[in-house]
Amino acid sequence: KEIEEMELERTIQKKEKKLKKIQDDILAMNDSIKKVSSDLQTKKREENSSRVAGSRLSTHTKSILGDMTKRPPDRSYDIRTYSKMDVDLWLNPDVSRWFNKDAPQHIPTYNFSPIESGYTIAN
């Protein structure tokens, strides 16, 4: 009877040892799965970020190229383009006086052609 108990005890110890080893293996696999999963999530985030940045850049480039083909640069014309500020100054002389408050009272006028004024470039 004693021998059977000792064999049974040894069998139980062996099985417990085997069970512990299997549990350790499972935990190690779980850790490796978590690491691989984390790496894949990081890679996916980087790819998405890169894709979004590339999309923004390509959209910007397309809009600039479209502008260049539909609307060539103003330097190729001998016409001066005026801004909203210029139009506002012409419509509201008070604004013009505010900008020129420190300017001398008598400003000589010159009769230049647009090309001579330096604001435009001849074709």
Contact map, one row per residue, 1 for C-alpha under 8 A:
111110000000000000000000000000000000000000000000000000000000000000000000000000000000000000000000000000000000000000000000000
111111000000000000000000000000000000000000000000000000000000000000000000000000000000000000000000000000000000000000000000000
111111100000000000000000000000000000000000000000000000000000000000000000000000000000000000000000000000000000000000000000000
111111110000000000000000000000000000000000000000000000000000000000000000000000000000000000000000000000000000000000000000000
111111111000000000000000000000000000000000000000000000000000000000000000000000000000000000000000000000000000000000000000000
011111111100000000000000000000000000000000000000000000000000000000000000000000000000000000000000000000000000000000000000000
001111111110000000000000000000000000000000000000000000000000000000000000000000000000000000000000000000000000000000000000000
000111111111000000000000000000000000000000000000000000000000000000000000000000000000000000000000000000000000000000000000000
000011111111100000000000000000000000000000000000000000000000000000000000000000000000000000000000000000000000000000000000000
000001111111110000000000000000000000000000000000000000000000000000000000000000000000000000000000000000000000000000000000000
000000111111111000000000000000000000000000000000000000000000000000000000000000000000000000000000000000000000000000000000000
000000011111111100000000000000000000000000000000000000000000000000000000000000000000000000000000000000000000000000000000000
000000001111111110000000000000000000000000000000000000000000000000000000000000000000000000000000000000000000000000000000000
000000000111111111000000000000000000000000000000000000000000000000000000000000000000000000000000000000000000000000000000000
000000000011111111100000000000000000000000000000000000000000000000000000000000000000000000000000000000000000000000000000000
000000000001111111110000000000000000000000000000000000000000000000000000000000000000000000000000000000000000000000000000000
000000000000111111111000000000000000000000000000000000000000000000000000000000000000000000000000000000000000000000000000000
000000000000011111111100000000000000000000000000000000000000000000000000000000000000000000000000000000000000000000000000000
000000000000001111111110000000000000000000000000000000000000000000000000000000000000000000000000000000000000000000000000000
000000000000000111111111000000000000000000000000000000000000000000000000000000000000000000000000000000000000000000000000000
000000000000000011111111100000000000000000000000000000000000000000000000000000000000000000000000000000000000000000000000000
000000000000000001111111110000000000000000000000000000000000000000000000000000000000000000000000000000000000000000000000000
000000000000000000111111111000000000000000000000000000000000000000000000000000000000000000000000000000000000000000000000000
000000000000000000011111111100000000000000000000000000000000000000000000000000000000000000000000000000000000000000000000000
000000000000000000001111111110000000000000000000000000000000000000000000000000000000000000000000000000000000000000000000000
000000000000000000000111111111000000000000000000000000000000000000000000000000000000000000000000000000000000000000000000000
000000000000000000000011111111100000000000000000000000000000000000000000000000000000000000000000000000000000000000000000000
000000000000000000000001111111110000000000000000000000000000000000000000000000000000000000000000000000000000000000000000000
000000000000000000000000111111111000000000000000000000000000000000000000000000000000000000000000000000000000000000000000000
000000000000000000000000011111111100000000000000000000000000000000000000000000000000000000000000000000000000000000000000000
000000000000000000000000001111111110000000000000000000000000000000000000000000000000000000000000000000000000000000000000000
000000000000000000000000000111111111000000000000000000000000000000000000000000000000000000000000000000000000000000000000000
000000000000000000000000000011111111100000000000000000000000000000000000000000000000000000000000000000000000000000000000000
000000000000000000000000000001111111110000000000000000000000000000000000000000000000000000000000000000000000000000000000000
000000000000000000000000000000111111111000000000000000000000000000000000000000000000000000000000000000000000000000000000000
000000000000000000000000000000011111111100000000000000000000000000000000000000000000000000000000000000000000000000000000000
000000000000000000000000000000001111111110000000000000000000000000000000000000000000000000000000000000000000000000000000000
000000000000000000000000000000000111111111000000000000000000000000000000000000000000000000000000000000000000000000000000000
000000000000000000000000000000000011111111100000000000000000000000000000000000000000000000000000000000000000000000000000000
000000000000000000000000000000000001111111110000000000000000000000000000000000000000000000000000000000000000000000000000000
000000000000000000000000000000000000111111111000000000000000000000000000000000000000000000000000000000000000000000000000000
000000000000000000000000000000000000011111111100000000000000000000000000000000000000000000000000000000000000000000000000000
000000000000000000000000000000000000001111111110000000000000000000000000000000000000000000000000000000000000000000000000000
000000000000000000000000000000000000000111111111000000000000000000000000000000000000000000000000000000000000000000000000000
000000000000000000000000000000000000000011111111100000000000000000000000000000000000000000000000000000000000000000000000000
000000000000000000000000000000000000000001111111110000000000000000000000000000000000000000000000000000000000000000000000000
000000000000000000000000000000000000000000111111111000000000000000000000000000000000000000000000000000000000000000000000000
000000000000000000000000000000000000000000011111111100000000000000000000000000000000000000000000000000000000000000000000000
000000000000000000000000000000000000000000001111111110000000000000000000000000000000000000000000000000000000000000000000000
000000000000000000000000000000000000000000000111111111000000000000000000000000000000000000000000000000000000000000000000000
000000000000000000000000000000000000000000000011111111100000000000000000000000000000000000000000000000000000000000000000000
000000000000000000000000000000000000000000000001111111110000000000000000000000000000000000000000000000000000000000000000000
000000000000000000000000000000000000000000000000111111111000000000000000000000000000000000000000000000000000000000000000000
000000000000000000000000000000000000000000000000011111111100000000000000000000000000000000000000000000000000000000000000000
000000000000000000000000000000000000000000000000001111111110000000000000000000000000000000000000000000000000000000000000000
000000000000000000000000000000000000000000000000000111111111000000000000000000000000000000000000000000000000000000000000000
000000000000000000000000000000000000000000000000000011111111100000000000000000000000000000000000000000000000000000000000000
000000000000000000000000000000000000000000000000000001111111110000000000000000000000000000000000000000000000000000000000000
000000000000000000000000000000000000000000000000000000111111111000000000000000000000000000000000000000000000000000000000000
000000000000000000000000000000000000000000000000000000011111111100000000000000000000000000000000000000000000000000000000000
000000000000000000000000000000000000000000000000000000001111111110000000000000000000000000000000000000000000000000000000000
000000000000000000000000000000000000000000000000000000000111111111000000000000000000000000000000000000000000000000000000000
000000000000000000000000000000000000000000000000000000000011111111100000000000000000000000000000000000000000000000000000000
000000000000000000000000000000000000000000000000000000000001111111110000000000000000000000000000000000000000000000000000000
000000000000000000000000000000000000000000000000000000000000111111111000000000000000000000000000000000000000000000000000000
000000000000000000000000000000000000000000000000000000000000011111111100000000000000000000000000000000000000000000000000000
000000000000000000000000000000000000000000000000000000000000001111111111000000000000000000000000000000000000000000000000000
000000000000000000000000000000000000000000000000000000000000000111111111100000000000000000000000000000000000000000000000000
000000000000000000000000000000000000000000000000000000000000000011111111000000000000000000000000000000000000000000000000000
000000000000000000000000000000000000000000000000000000000000000001111111000000000000000000000000000000000000000000000000000
000000000000000000000000000000000000000000000000000000000000000000111111100000000000000000000000000000000000000000000000000
000000000000000000000000000000000000000000000000000000000000000000111111110100000000000000000000000000000000000000000000000
000000000000000000000000000000000000000000000000000000000000000000010011111100000000000000000000000000000000000000000000000
000000000000000000000000000000000000000000000000000000000000000000000001111110101000000000000000000000000000000000000000000
000000000000000000000000000000000000000000000000000000000000000000000000111111000000000000000000000000000000000000000001100
000000000000000000000000000000000000000000000000000000000000000000000001111111000000000000000000000000000000000000000000111
000000000000000000000000000000000000000000000000000000000000000000000000011111100000000000000000000000000000000000000001111
000000000000000000000000000000000000000000000000000000000000000000000000001111110000000000000000000000000000000001100001111
000000000000000000000000000000000000000000000000000000000000000000000000010011111000000000000000000000000000000001000001000
000000000000000000000000000000000000000000000000000000000000000000000000000001111100000000000000000000000000000001000011000
000000000000000000000000000000000000000000000000000000000000000000000000010000111110000000000000000000000000000000000000000
000000000000000000000000000000000000000000000000000000000000000000000000000000011111111000000000000000000000000000000000000
000000000000000000000000000000000000000000000000000000000000000000000000000000001111111000000000000000000000000000000000000
000000000000000000000000000000000000000000000000000000000000000000000000000000000111111100000000000000000000000000000000000
000000000000000000000000000000000000000000000000000000000000000000000000000000000111111110000000000000000000000000000000000
000000000000000000000000000000000000000000000000000000000000000000000000000000000111111111000000000000000000000000000000000
000000000000000000000000000000000000000000000000000000000000000000000000000000000111111111100000000000000000000000000000000
000000000000000000000000000000000000000000000000000000000000000000000000000000000001111111110010000000000000000000000000000
000000000000000000000000000000000000000000000000000000000000000000000000000000000000111111111011000000000000000000000000000
000000000000000000000000000000000000000000000000000000000000000000000000000000000000011111111001000000000000000000000000000
000000000000000000000000000000000000000000000000000000000000000000000000000000000000001111111000000000000000000000000000000
000000000000000000000000000000000000000000000000000000000000000000000000000000000000000111111111000000000000000000000000000
000000000000000000000000000000000000000000000000000000000000000000000000000000000000000011111111100000000000000000000000000
000000000000000000000000000000000000000000000000000000000000000000000000000000000000000000011111110000000000000000000000000
000000000000000000000000000000000000000000000000000000000000000000000000000000000000000110011111111000000000000000000000000
000000000000000000000000000000000000000000000000000000000000000000000000000000000000000011011111111100000000000000000000000
000000000000000000000000000000000000000000000000000000000000000000000000000000000000000000001111111110000000000000000000000
000000000000000000000000000000000000000000000000000000000000000000000000000000000000000000000111111110000000000000000000000
000000000000000000000000000000000000000000000000000000000000000000000000000000000000000000000011111111000000000000000000000
000000000000000000000000000000000000000000000000000000000000000000000000000000000000000000000001111111100000000000000000000
000000000000000000000000000000000000000000000000000000000000000000000000000000000000000000000000111111100000000000000000000
000000000000000000000000000000000000000000000000000000000000000000000000000000000000000000000000001111110000000000000000000
000000000000000000000000000000000000000000000000000000000000000000000000000000000000000000000000000111111000000000000000000
000000000000000000000000000000000000000000000000000000000000000000000000000000000000000000000000000001111110000000000000000
000000000000000000000000000000000000000000000000000000000000000000000000000000000000000000000000000000111110000000000000000
000000000000000000000000000000000000000000000000000000000000000000000000000000000000000000000000000000011111000000000000000
000000000000000000000000000000000000000000000000000000000000000000000000000000000000000000000000000000011111100000000000000
000000000000000000000000000000000000000000000000000000000000000000000000000000000000000000000000000000000111110000000000000
000000000000000000000000000000000000000000000000000000000000000000000000000000000000000000000000000000000011111000000000000
000000000000000000000000000000000000000000000000000000000000000000000000000000000000000000000000000000000001111100000000000
000000000000000000000000000000000000000000000000000000000000000000000000000000000000000000000000000000000000111110000000000
000000000000000000000000000000000000000000000000000000000000000000000000000000000000000000000000000000000000011111111000000
000000000000000000000000000000000000000000000000000000000000000000000000000000000000000000000000000000000000001111111000000
000000000000000000000000000000000000000000000000000000000000000000000000000001110000000000000000000000000000000111111111000
000000000000000000000000000000000000000000000000000000000000000000000000000001000000000000000000000000000000000111111111110
000000000000000000000000000000000000000000000000000000000000000000000000000000000000000000000000000000000000000111111110000
000000000000000000000000000000000000000000000000000000000000000000000000000000000000000000000000000000000000000111111111000
000000000000000000000000000000000000000000000000000000000000000000000000000000000000000000000000000000000000000001111111100
000000000000000000000000000000000000000000000000000000000000000000000000000000010000000000000000000000000000000001111111100
000000000000000000000000000000000000000000000000000000000000000000000000001011110000000000000000000000000000000001101111110
000000000000000000000000000000000000000000000000000000000000000000000000001111000000000000000000000000000000000000100111111
000000000000000000000000000000000000000000000000000000000000000000000000000111000000000000000000000000000000000000100001111
000000000000000000000000000000000000000000000000000000000000000000000000000111000000000000000000000000000000000000000000111
